Amino acid sequence: MSARSMLKVRPMGIGDLPGVQLIERSSFSTPWPAHAYRQELEGNRLAHYLVATLDRAIVGYGGIWVMVDEAHITTFAVHPGFRRRGIGERLLLALLDLSIARQAREATLEVRLSNLAARRLYEKYGFRPVGIRPRYYSDDGEDALIMTTPPLLEGEMQGRIVELREMLDAGPSPSSTADASDIGEAMVPDDAAEAEGVLAETSEARS
Ligand SMILES: CC(C)(COP(=O)(O)OP(=O)(O)OC[C@H]1O[C@@H](n2cnc3c(N)ncnc32)[C@H](O)[C@@H]1OP(=O)(O)O)[C@@H](O)C(=O)NCCC(=O)NCCS
């Protein structure tokens, strides 16, 4: 991966699933199985999934369901070797852009109470706690915090998005500090889909 690699965000395709699964398994205690993503991509017309890539390698992904005028973030993760470089912010911005393009009025999600990294990221982008779903996570019974943005098209949120996007554009590229040693060729789309079908069968929303 060259130092001139550019971070790109684009729609997720079926060929991306092996790379997505590698990040999924290293990011969640109850990873979604490959067939859950396949079903989302092929069978759920409310669903929109994005991947972030450096060169052709997948370094993050996220998804939304747009239901009437609400965008619900269903999943969101960055490869452990590429965190704290603004990739999560780039992905979240792209998901918010997509939500606005799809006429969502606000964005919402669930996050584990203990997941402070994700909570800080969401707070930075205007999400605020609005409630608790008790024992939401099936593996350990942890509560979920429900977080929601202010109206996406109103001044507070628009101003925040513009300001944060400008700060990201002015900062270093994620690739300039990335350690590529822990991102394998299996992250690249179109490689053998050996990661398919090997995961647990649970698929609760975790974002
Ligand atoms: C949450 C996650 C997606 C963040 O991705 P990332 O690429 O590391 O995030 P960024 O580098 O864009 O971080 C942006 C902001 O997030 C917050 N943040 C990210 N990681 C953090 C950490 N470890 N501790 C505290 N704040 C953190 C900070 O507010 C940060 O802004 P700052 O740099 O100005 O402090 C990543 O940690 C991840 O994949 N976690 C595992 C999966 C997960 O929990 N997904 C969310 C499910 S709800």
Ligand as a Chemical Component Dictionary entry (heavy atoms), coordinates in Angstrom:
data_LIG
# 
_chem_comp.id                   LIG 
_chem_comp.type                 NON-POLYMER 
_chem_comp.pdbx_formal_charge   0 
_chem_comp.three_letter_code    LIG 
# 
loop_
_chem_comp_atom.comp_id 
_chem_comp_atom.atom_id 
_chem_comp_atom.alt_atom_id 
_chem_comp_atom.type_symbol 
_chem_comp_atom.charge 
_chem_comp_atom.model_Cartn_x 
_chem_comp_atom.model_Cartn_y 
_chem_comp_atom.model_Cartn_z 
_chem_comp_atom.pdbx_ordinal 
LIG C1  C1  C 0 -15.833 3.092  16.524 1  
LIG C2  C2  C 0 -14.880 2.994  15.346 2  
LIG C3  C3  C 0 -15.677 2.698  14.087 3  
LIG C4  C4  C 0 -14.109 4.328  15.190 4  
LIG O1  O1  O 0 -13.359 4.256  13.992 5  
LIG P1  P1  P 0 -12.013 5.120  13.816 6  
LIG O2  O2  O 0 -11.649 5.075  12.377 7  
LIG O3  O3  O 0 -11.000 4.684  14.792 8  
LIG O4  O4  O 0 -12.516 6.557  14.219 9  
LIG P2  P2  P 0 -11.819 7.963  13.864 10 
LIG O5  O5  O 0 -10.340 7.828  13.764 11 
LIG O6  O6  O 0 -12.512 8.524  12.686 12 
LIG O7  O7  O 0 -12.159 8.747  15.202 13 
LIG C5  C5  C 0 -12.942 9.878  15.211 14 
LIG C6  C6  C 0 -13.427 10.203 16.588 15 
LIG O8  O8  O 0 -13.998 9.061  17.226 16 
LIG C7  C7  C 0 -13.711 9.111  18.627 17 
LIG N1  N1  N 0 -12.877 7.949  18.956 18 
LIG C8  C8  C 0 -12.492 6.971  18.080 19 
LIG N2  N2  N 0 -11.801 6.022  18.751 20 
LIG C9  C9  C 0 -11.742 6.429  20.036 21 
LIG C10 C10 C 0 -11.166 5.853  21.195 22 
LIG N3  N3  N 0 -10.491 4.691  21.158 23 
LIG N4  N4  N 0 -11.330 6.498  22.367 24 
LIG C11 C11 C 0 -12.012 7.656  22.421 25 
LIG N5  N5  N 0 -12.560 8.266  21.357 26 
LIG C12 C12 C 0 -12.439 7.630  20.173 27 
LIG C13 C13 C 0 -13.000 10.420 18.872 28 
LIG O9  O9  O 0 -14.009 11.380 19.129 29 
LIG C14 C14 C 0 -12.373 10.682 17.526 30 
LIG O10 O10 O 0 -12.164 12.041 17.297 31 
LIG P3  P3  P 0 -10.769 12.742 17.740 32 
LIG O11 O11 O 0 -9.728  12.079 16.900 33 
LIG O12 O12 O 0 -10.998 14.170 17.399 34 
LIG O13 O13 O 0 -10.601 12.440 19.195 35 
LIG C15 C15 C 0 -13.821 1.873  15.592 36 
LIG O14 O14 O 0 -13.255 2.049  16.876 37 
LIG C16 C16 C 0 -14.382 0.469  15.487 38 
LIG O15 O15 O 0 -14.469 -0.105 14.406 39 
LIG N6  N6  N 0 -14.764 -0.139 16.644 40 
LIG C17 C17 C 0 -15.268 -1.517 16.663 41 
LIG C18 C18 C 0 -16.621 -1.639 16.018 42 
LIG C19 C19 C 0 -17.634 -0.735 16.687 43 
LIG O16 O16 O 0 -17.648 -0.580 17.896 44 
LIG N7  N7  N 0 -18.524 -0.172 15.870 45 
LIG C20 C20 C 0 -19.571 0.712  16.334 46 
LIG C21 C21 C 0 -20.784 -0.094 16.655 47 
LIG S1  S1  S 0 -22.063 0.938  17.330 48 
# 
loop_
_chem_comp_bond.comp_id 
_chem_comp_bond.atom_id_1 
_chem_comp_bond.atom_id_2 
_chem_comp_bond.value_order 
_chem_comp_bond.pdbx_ordinal 
LIG C1  C2  SING 1  
LIG C2  C3  SING 2  
LIG C2  C4  SING 3  
LIG C2  C15 SING 4  
LIG C4  O1  SING 5  
LIG O1  P1  SING 6  
LIG P1  O2  DOUB 7  
LIG P1  O3  SING 8  
LIG P1  O4  SING 9  
LIG O4  P2  SING 10 
LIG P2  O5  DOUB 11 
LIG P2  O6  SING 12 
LIG P2  O7  SING 13 
LIG O7  C5  SING 14 
LIG C5  C6  SING 15 
LIG C6  O8  SING 16 
LIG C6  C14 SING 17 
LIG O8  C7  SING 18 
LIG C7  N1  SING 19 
LIG C7  C13 SING 20 
LIG N1  C8  SING 21 
LIG N1  C12 SING 22 
LIG C8  N2  DOUB 23 
LIG N2  C9  SING 24 
LIG C9  C10 SING 25 
LIG C9  C12 DOUB 26 
LIG C10 N3  SING 27 
LIG C10 N4  DOUB 28 
LIG N4  C11 SING 29 
LIG C11 N5  DOUB 30 
LIG N5  C12 SING 31 
LIG C13 O9  SING 32 
LIG C13 C14 SING 33 
LIG C14 O10 SING 34 
LIG O10 P3  SING 35 
LIG P3  O11 DOUB 36 
LIG P3  O12 SING 37 
LIG P3  O13 SING 38 
LIG C15 O14 SING 39 
LIG C15 C16 SING 40 
LIG C16 O15 DOUB 41 
LIG C16 N6  SING 42 
LIG N6  C17 SING 43 
LIG C17 C18 SING 44 
LIG C18 C19 SING 45 
LIG C19 O16 DOUB 46 
LIG C19 N7  SING 47 
LIG N7  C20 SING 48 
LIG C20 C21 SING 49 
LIG C21 S1  SING 50 
# 
